[in-house]
């Protein structure tokens, strides 16, 4: 591991508080915004961050703050920070920490505690082992969770947290810092920031190259690990070098241009007919990159689609060889480095041409306007209006799988979605945090009425901090994936439809955003044109057909 010091002066200076030094190090890490809900236990830190010019963003719920910090981390490629007070302030962030772990996002969750000196006495909002034991609660959903019970422990614990957040599979970490520890004075200290870690190259690349040489009908299967490693260019060169058609998992949407000649589109939920047809014709080698091959990714895969062999690139061996029962070659290490190395090792060789991909005519039954708007047509209409460089962040629900099927990706990295943990409403916070990190980038959040009812109040955060996110809400008055799944498998649905559906446009307006309710294509055009020219957030609610069958029914 190669460490790069951040340039802090090494000479001893006068002591400073833990809160002051934490703020200093966050700023040097590139943290411009911290998201949270204040409380007495963390006010010393909030005041110090404000003094040093870090924007403290008042979220509407600590869970929303965690989602926003994760969106900030994903868009900025730096550290995201979420801050919660003691007790419920910490427990409210649990779901967002688990979501950050699923998204491989380096996020520091900071929680407070009334007083380390008084621990063991009756304390309001006790977060210690005598109360909620917030450290233990964060342990299984973060890479590192510790309580800083003395100021002199803080430098070492902060260093461990940053190292864990950025090395290996990136992910969230947690520090629990009591209020009186935040006020302790300690000496200034340096902390090496391990952004530049010597990447691990797999030891069996010769075996991989031999298998690729022998392959007659290979396919690439790309997951969100390509997003995490930012290996877009390397993966495209790999595909072009070996002339291998590429398909993506639901969370891998956006890792490969759908307009590329080698693109098969998606497989699994929201997958394309092209990908299904290609697998049915027979695949001898499936090159899997950065995916666990979950049930969402393999939905619709039948035995006759199984490849003869799998080459599986991943940092972690845990799920390799577990999902598809065929011989598997694990390629452990950094995806970006290994794909680049394989291309380098075979440079100058003549590569066989792939068979042309048969592009199927779209099923026009997907797109209709009466008696109500089709969700698929809505996605196409939205795409007509937004710039090609837009970042689309999609929430959990059937609306996203329409996008996985129908949204074109013009540049890798332009679509973010997690199907693995899948917390409803997280996309709303992700989009807000991403916009704070990248004010120059058009940000579109694609969400649904169910997600809006869970975390839609965070739109108020976008309003209060003048973040012009476009929230596209597909409203069919129900939790659509569960509704259609129950109907198909049980013959009836129970508890999946709203007797009184939310009015998303009015909801957005009540929070200070501009809101439009759309019933026609023309309505969508007008609303999107307004939103793109607006300097604040806009809710574009589209009333879509509640009876339309989403592309999610492959899942058992």
C-alpha positions in Angstrom: 0.0 0.0 0.0 1.4 3.4 -1.0 0.4 6.2 1.2 0.3 9.9 0.2 0.4 12.4 3.0 -2.1 15.3 2.6 0.4 18.0 3.1 -0.3 18.9 6.7 2.6 20.5 8.5 4.5 17.9 10.5 5.9 20.3 13.0 4.1 20.3 16.3 1.6 23.1 16.8 -0.6 23.9 19.7 -3.4 21.5 20.6 -6.8 21.6 19.0 -10.1 19.9 19.8 -11.1 16.6 18.2 -14.0 18.4 16.5 -11.6 20.9 15.0 -9.1 18.3 13.7 -11.9 16.1 12.4 -13.2 19.0 10.4 -9.7 19.8 9.1 -9.2 16.3 7.9 -12.6 16.1 6.2 -11.9 19.3 4.4 -8.6 18.0 3.1 -10.3 14.8 2.0 -12.4 16.9 -0.4 -15.6 16.9 1.8 -17.5 20.1 1.0 -20.9 19.0 2.4 -21.9 17.0 5.5 -25.5 15.8 5.7 -27.4 15.3 8.9 -29.9 16.3 11.5 -28.5 18.2 14.5 -28.7 17.3 18.2 -27.0 18.3 21.4 -24.4 15.5 21.3 -23.0 16.6 17.9 -23.3 20.4 18.1 -19.6 21.0 18.8 -18.8 19.2 15.5 -21.4 21.1 13.5 -20.2 24.4 14.8 -16.6 23.6 14.0 -17.4 22.4 10.5 -19.3 25.6 9.8 -16.3 27.6 11.1 -14.0 25.8 8.6 -16.3 26.3 5.7 -17.9 22.9 5.3 -21.5 23.2 4.3 -23.7 21.4 6.9 -26.9 20.3 5.1 -30.0 19.9 7.3 -31.6 16.8 6.0 -35.2 15.9 6.9 -34.4 12.5 8.4 -31.1 10.9 9.4 -31.8 8.0 6.9 -32.1 10.6 4.2 -28.9 12.2 5.3 -27.1 8.8 4.9 -28.6 8.4 1.4 -27.4 12.0 0.5 -23.9 11.3 1.8 -23.8 8.2 -0.3 -24.9 10.0 -3.5 -22.3 12.7 -2.7 -19.6 10.0 -2.5 -20.6 8.2 -5.7 -20.7 11.4 -7.7 -17.6 13.1 -6.3 -15.5 9.9 -5.9 -14.5 11.2 -2.5 -15.7 10.6 1.0 -19.4 11.1 1.9 -20.2 12.1 5.5 -23.5 11.7 7.4 -23.9 13.0 10.9 -26.5 11.9 13.5 -27.0 12.6 17.1 -27.1 10.0 19.8 -29.8 7.3 20.2 -32.4 7.5 17.5 -30.2 9.8 15.4 -27.9 6.9 15.0 -30.5 4.1 14.6 -32.3 6.2 11.9 -29.2 5.9 9.7 -28.9 2.1 9.9 -30.8 1.5 6.6 -28.8 4.1 4.7 -25.5 2.6 6.0 -26.6 -0.8 4.7 -27.5 0.8 1.4 -24.1 2.5 1.2 -22.4 -0.9 1.8 -24.4 -2.4 -1.1 -23.4 0.5 -3.3 -19.7 0.2 -2.4 -19.7 3.8 -1.4 -17.0 5.3 1.0 -19.2 7.0 3.5 -18.3 8.0 7.1 -21.2 7.8 9.5 -20.6 9.8 12.6 -22.9 9.5 15.7 -22.8 11.2 19.0 -23.3 10.3 22.7 -24.2 12.6 25.6 -21.0 12.1 27.6 -18.3 9.4 28.0 -17.7 10.5 31.6 -21.3 9.8 32.5 -21.7 6.6 30.7 -23.3 4.0 33.0 -25.7 6.6 34.5 -29.2 7.2 33.2 -28.7 9.3 30.1 -31.3 10.6 27.6 -30.7 9.2 24.1 -28.0 6.9 25.4 -26.0 5.4 22.5 -23.6 3.3 24.7 -23.7 -0.3 25.7 -26.1 0.8 28.5 -28.6 2.1 25.9 -28.9 1.4 22.1 -25.2 0.2 21.7 -25.0 2.0 18.4 -21.5 0.7 17.7 -22.8 -2.9 17.7 -25.7 -2.0 15.5 -23.4 -0.5 12.9 -20.9 -3.4 12.9 -22.6 -5.8 10.4 -23.5 -3.1 7.9 -20.2 -1.2 7.8 -16.5 -2.1 7.3 -15.4 -0.5 10.6 -17.4 0.6 13.6 -15.7 2.0 16.8 -16.4 4.2 19.7 -13.8 6.9 20.4 -13.8 7.0 24.2 -10.6 9.1 24.6 -9.2 11.9 22.5 -5.8 10.2 22.2 -7.5 7.3 20.4 -9.0 9.5 17.7 -6.1 9.9 15.3 -5.6 6.1 15.0 -9.4 5.3 14.7 -9.9 8.0 12.1 -7.0 6.6 10.1 -8.4 3.1 10.3 -11.8 4.3 9.2 -10.5 6.1 6.2 -8.3 3.2 5.2 -11.2 0.8 5.4 -13.6 3.1 3.5 -11.2 3.3 0.5 -9.4 0.0 0.2 -10.5 -3.3 -1.2 -14.3 -3.1 -1.8 -15.1 0.4 -0.8 -17.8 0.9 1.8 -19.2 2.7 4.8 -17.5 3.1 8.1 -18.7 4.4 11.5 -17.2 6.5 14.3 -19.1 7.0 17.5 -17.8 10.1 19.3 -19.2 11.4 22.6 -19.7 15.1 23.0 -17.1 15.6 25.7 -14.5 13.7 23.5 -15.3 16.1 20.6 -14.3 18.9 23.0 -11.0 17.3 24.1 -7.8 18.9 23.0 -5.2 16.8 21.4 -2.0 17.4 19.3 -2.3 18.0 15.6 -1.6 14.9 13.6 -1.0 13.8 10.0 -3.1 11.1 8.4 -2.1 9.3 5.2 -4.9 9.0 2.8 -4.8 5.7 0.9 -6.3 6.8 -2.4 -3.5 5.3 -4.3 -3.3 1.6 -3.4 -1.1 -0.8 -5.3 -3.8 -2.7 -7.3 -3.8 -6.5 -7.1 -3.2 -8.3 -10.3 -4.5 -11.9 -10.5 -1.9 -14.7 -10.8 -3.9 -16.7 -13.3 -4.2 -14.3 -16.3 -2.5 -16.8 -18.6 -5.3 -19.3 -17.8 -7.9 -16.6 -18.6 -6.3 -15.7 -21.9 -6.2 -19.4 -22.9 -9.9 -19.8 -22.1 -10.7 -16.6 -24.1 -8.6 -17.9 -27.1 -10.6 -21.1 -27.1 -14.0 -19.4 -26.8 -16.2 -19.6 -29.9 -19.3 -17.8 -28.6 -18.4 -15.8 -25.5 -20.4 -13.1 -23.7 -19.6 -10.4 -21.2 -21.9 -10.0 -18.1 -21.2 -6.6 -16.4 -22.3 -5.6 -12.9 -22.0 -2.6 -10.7 -18.4 -3.5 -9.8 -17.5 -1.9 -13.1 -19.1 1.3 -11.7 -17.2 0.9 -8.4 -13.8 0.5 -10.1 -14.7 3.1 -12.8 -13.4 0.6 -15.3 -15.6 1.8 -18.2 -12.8 2.5 -20.7 -10.9 -0.7 -19.8 -14.0 -2.9 -20.1 -15.0 -1.4 -23.4 -11.4 -1.9 -24.8 -11.6 -5.5 -23.4 -14.9 -6.1 -25.2 -13.6 -4.6 -28.5 -10.2 -6.3 -28.3 -11.8 -9.7 -27.9 -15.0 -8.9 -29.9 -17.2 -10.1 -27.1 -20.9 -9.0 -26.9 -21.8 -7.4 -23.6 -24.9 -7.5 -21.5 -25.5 -5.9 -18.1 -27.1 -6.8 -14.8 -29.9 -4.5 -13.4 -27.3 -2.7 -11.2 -24.8 -2.8 -14.1 -27.0 -0.6 -16.3 -24.8 2.3 -17.4 -21.5 0.4 -17.4 -21.6 -0.1 -21.1 -23.1 2.1 -23.8 -26.3 0.6 -25.0 -25.6 2.3 -28.4 -22.3 0.4 -28.8 -22.4 -2.3 -31.6 -21.5 -5.0 -29.1 -24.2 -4.1 -26.6 -26.9 -6.7 -25.9 -28.6 -4.5 -23.4 -29.6 -5.9 -20.0 -30.3 -9.4 -18.7 -32.3 -10.4 -15.7 -35.1 -8.1 -14.5 -35.7 -5.5 -17.2 -33.5 -7.4 -19.6 -33.8 -7.3 -23.4 -34.9 -9.8 -25.9 -31.5 -9.6 -27.6 -29.7 -10.8 -24.5 -32.2 -13.7 -24.0 -31.8 -14.7 -27.7 -28.0 -14.6 -27.6 -27.8 -16.9 -24.5 -30.4 -19.3 -26.0 -28.2 -19.7 -29.1 -25.5 -21.1 -26.8 -22.6 -19.5 -24.9 -19.4 -21.4 -24.2 -17.6 -18.8 -22.0 -19.4 -16.1 -19.9 -17.0 -13.4 -18.7 -18.6 -12.1 -15.5 -17.3 -8.7 -14.2 -18.2 -7.2 -10.9 -21.4 -8.9 -10.0 -22.5 -11.4 -7.4 -24.9 -12.9 -9.9 -27.9 -12.5 -7.6 -31.5 -13.7 -8.3 -32.3 -10.2 -9.7 -29.4 -10.5 -12.2 -30.2 -14.1 -13.2 -34.0 -13.8 -13.4 -35.2 -15.6 -16.5 -32.0 -17.7 -16.9 -32.9 -21.3 -17.7 -30.6 -24.3 -17.8 -30.3 -24.1 -21.6 -28.8 -20.6 -21.2 -26.0 -21.8 -18.9 -22.5 -21.3 -20.4 -20.0 -24.1 -20.5 -17.6 -22.1 -18.4 -17.4 -18.9 -16.4 -14.5 -16.5 -16.0 -15.4 -14.4 -12.9 -13.6 -11.1 -12.2 -14.2 -9.8 -8.6 -12.4 -8.4 -5.6 -14.1 -10.9 -3.3 -14.3 -14.6 -3.7 -17.4 -15.0 -1.5 -20.0 -15.4 -4.3 -17.9 -16.7 -7.1 -19.1 -20.1 -8.3 -22.2 -20.1 -6.1 -25.0 -19.2 -8.5 -24.5 -21.0 -11.8 -23.3 -24.6 -11.5 -20.6 -24.7 -14.2 -16.8 -24.7 -14.0 -15.6 -21.2 -13.0 -12.2 -19.5 -13.2 -11.9 -16.8 -10.4 -10.0 -13.7 -11.3 -9.3 -12.0 -8.0 -8.1 -8.4 -7.8 -8.8 -5.0 -9.2 -11.1 -5.3 -12.2 -9.7 -2.2 -13.9 -6.1 -3.4 -13.6 -6.8 -7.0 -14.6 -8.8 -6.1 -17.8 -6.2 -3.6 -18.8 -3.4 -6.1 -18.2 -5.1 -8.8 -20.3 -5.4 -6.4 -23.3 -1.8 -5.4 -22.9 -0.6 -9.1 -22.8 -2.4 -9.8 -26.0 -1.7 -6.6 -27.9 -1.0 -6.9 -31.6 -2.7 -10.3 -31.9 -5.4 -10.9 -34.5 -8.7 -11.3 -32.9 -11.6 -13.2 -34.4 -14.7 -11.1 -35.2 -17.8 -11.6 -33.2 -21.0 -12.7 -34.9 -23.2 -9.7 -35.7 -25.7 -9.0 -32.9 -29.2 -9.2 -34.2 -31.0 -6.1 -33.1 -34.6 -6.9 -32.7 -37.4 -4.5 -33.5 -38.9 -3.1 -30.3 -42.1 -4.6 -29.1 -44.6 -1.8 -29.8 -46.9 -3.3 -27.2 -44.5 -1.8 -24.7 -45.4 1.7 -25.8 -48.9 2.9 -25.8 -50.7 6.0 -24.7 -54.3 5.0 -24.1 -56.2 4.5 -21.8 -53.2 5.7 -19.7 -49.6 6.4 -20.3 -47.2 3.5 -20.6 -44.2 3.6 -18.2 -42.0 2.5 -21.1 -43.2 5.4 -23.3 -42.7 7.8 -20.4 -39.0 6.7 -20.1 -38.5 7.3 -23.8 -40.2 10.7 -23.6 -38.0 11.7 -20.6 -34.9 10.7 -22.5 -35.9 12.8 -25.5 -35.8 15.9 -23.3 -32.7 15.4 -21.0 -29.1 16.1 -22.1 -27.1 13.1 -23.0 -24.6 13.9 -20.3 -27.3 13.6 -17.6 -26.8 11.4 -14.6 -29.9 9.3 -14.0 -30.2 8.0 -10.5 -33.0 5.4 -10.2 -34.9 4.2 -7.2 -36.2 0.8 -6.3 -39.4 -0.3 -8.0 -40.9 -1.3 -11.3 -40.3 2.2 -12.7 -36.5 1.4 -12.7 -36.9 -1.8 -14.6 -38.7 0.0 -17.4 -35.7 2.3 -17.5 -33.3 -0.7 -17.5 -35.2 -2.0 -20.5 -35.8 1.2 -22.4 -33.3 3.9 -21.4 -30.4 4.4 -23.8 -26.9 4.9 -22.2 -24.8 7.2 -24.3 -21.8 7.3 -22.0 -20.8 4.9 -19.2 -21.5 6.0 -15.7 -24.6 7.9 -16.6 -27.0 5.6 -14.7 -26.9 4.5 -11.0 -29.1 1.9 -9.5 -28.8 -0.8 -6.8 -30.8 -3.9 -7.0 -29.0 -5.9 -4.3 -30.1 -4.2 -1.1 -32.8 -2.1 -2.7 -34.0 0.4 -0.1 -37.1 2.2 -1.4 -36.6 5.9 -1.6 -32.8 5.9 -1.5 -32.6 7.3 -5.0 -34.1 10.6 -3.8 -31.3 11.1 -1.3 -28.7 9.9 -3.7 -29.7 12.4 -6.3 -29.6 15.3 -3.8 -26.2 14.3 -2.6 -24.9 13.9 -6.2 -26.2 17.3 -7.1 -24.4 18.9 -4.1 -21.2 17.2 -5.3 -21.7 17.9 -9.0 -23.7 21.2 -9.5 -22.5 21.3 -13.1 -24.1 17.9 -14.0 -27.8 17.5 -14.9 -29.2 15.1 -12.3 -32.5 13.2 -12.9 -34.0 11.1 -10.1 -36.4 8.4 -11.4 -38.6 7.3 -8.6 -42.1 6.0 -7.9 -45.1 6.9 -5.7 -44.2 4.3 -3.1 -40.6 5.6 -2.8 -41.9 9.2 -2.7 -44.0 8.3 0.3 -41.0 6.8 2.1 -38.4 9.5 1.6 -40.0 12.3 -0.4 -39.6 14.8 2.3 -35.9 15.1 1.3 -37.1 17.1 -1.6 -37.4 19.9 1.0 -33.6 19.5 1.4 -33.1 20.1 -2.3 -35.4 23.2 -2.0 -33.6 24.7 0.9 -30.2 24.3 -0.6 -31.2 25.3 -4.1 -30.3 22.0 -5.7 -32.1 21.8 -9.1 -32.7 18.0 -9.2 -35.4 16.8 -11.5 -37.6 14.2 -9.7 -39.5 12.1 -12.2 -42.3 10.3 -10.2 -44.1 7.4 -12.0 -47.4 7.1 -10.1 -49.7 4.2 -10.6 -51.2 4.2 -7.1 -49.5 1.0 -5.9 -46.4 -0.8 -4.9 -46.2 -2.2 -8.4 -43.6 -4.9 -8.3 -45.2 -6.6 -5.3 -48.7 -5.9 -6.6 -48.0 -7.7 -10.0 -45.9 -10.4 -8.3 -48.6 -11.3 -5.8 -51.3 -11.3 -8.5 -49.3 -13.6 -10.7 -48.1 -16.1 -8.1 -51.0 -16.0 -5.5 -53.9 -15.1 -7.7 -54.7 -11.9 -5.7 -52.9 -9.0 -4.2 -53.2 -7.9 -0.6 -52.0 -4.5 0.8 -50.2 -3.3 -2.3 -52.5 -0.5 -3.6 -53.3 2.9 -2.1 -57.0 3.7 -1.5 -56.0 7.3 -1.7 -52.9 7.7 -3.9 -50.4 10.5 -3.3 -50.6 13.6 -5.4 -46.8 13.9 -6.1 -47.1 17.3 -7.8 -48.9 18.8 -4.9 -46.6 17.1 -2.4 -43.6 18.6 -4.1 -45.2 22.0 -4.1 -46.0 21.8 -0.4 -42.2 21.4 0.2 -41.4 24.4 -2.0 -40.5 22.7 -5.2 -42.2 23.2 -8.6 -44.7 20.4 -9.3 -46.4 19.1 -12.4 -48.9 16.3 -12.9 -48.7 14.8 -16.4 -51.3 12.8 -18.2 -50.1 13.1 -21.8 -46.8 13.1 -23.7 -47.3 16.9 -24.3 -47.6 17.4 -20.5 -44.3 15.6 -20.0 -42.6 17.7 -22.7 -43.8 21.0 -21.0 -42.9 19.9 -17.5 -39.4 18.7 -18.5 -38.7 21.8 -20.5 -39.6 23.9 -17.5 -37.5 21.7 -15.1 -34.4 21.9 -17.3 -34.6 25.7 -17.2 -35.4 26.0 -13.5 -32.8 26.9 -10.9 -34.5 24.8 -8.2 -35.9 21.3 -7.8 -38.9 20.2 -9.9 -41.3 17.2 -9.4 -42.5 15.8 -12.7 -45.3 13.4 -11.7 -46.5 11.1 -14.6 -49.7 9.2 -14.1 -49.0 5.8 -15.7 -51.2 2.8 -16.4 -51.7 0.7 -13.2 -52.5 -2.4 -15.3 -49.3 -2.3 -17.3 -47.2 -5.4 -16.7 -43.6 -4.4 -15.7 -40.5 -6.2 -17.0 -40.0 -7.8 -13.6 -42.0 -11.0 -14.0 -39.1 -13.3 -14.8 -38.4 -13.5 -11.1 -39.9 -16.4 -9.3 
